[in-house]
Amino acid sequence: MGTPQLDKPKRMGEKVRAIRLRLGLTQQQMFEQLVDHGAKIHVGYIGLYEINERIPTLLVTLAYARAAGISTDYLIDDKMELPG
């Protein structure tokens, strides 16, 4: 038996990377933006998020959405494309 695998967004990594690049930020600068928006994370997580090795918590996802000025729906829903 084991722990059931949780469903997780498959495209979140590409989307958070696209947000960082659209904002013209380094991973360090993105970390600082997320912290400014209330996220509590380690700077090394940014790269892991971008390659889908780690999925952001709900509060980190919210911080990404706020930094980008979008709804969290765009990050969570694999069928939705990032706006503009």
Helices and strands as residue ranges (DSSP letters): H 12-22, H 27-36, H 45-50, H 58-68, H 73-76
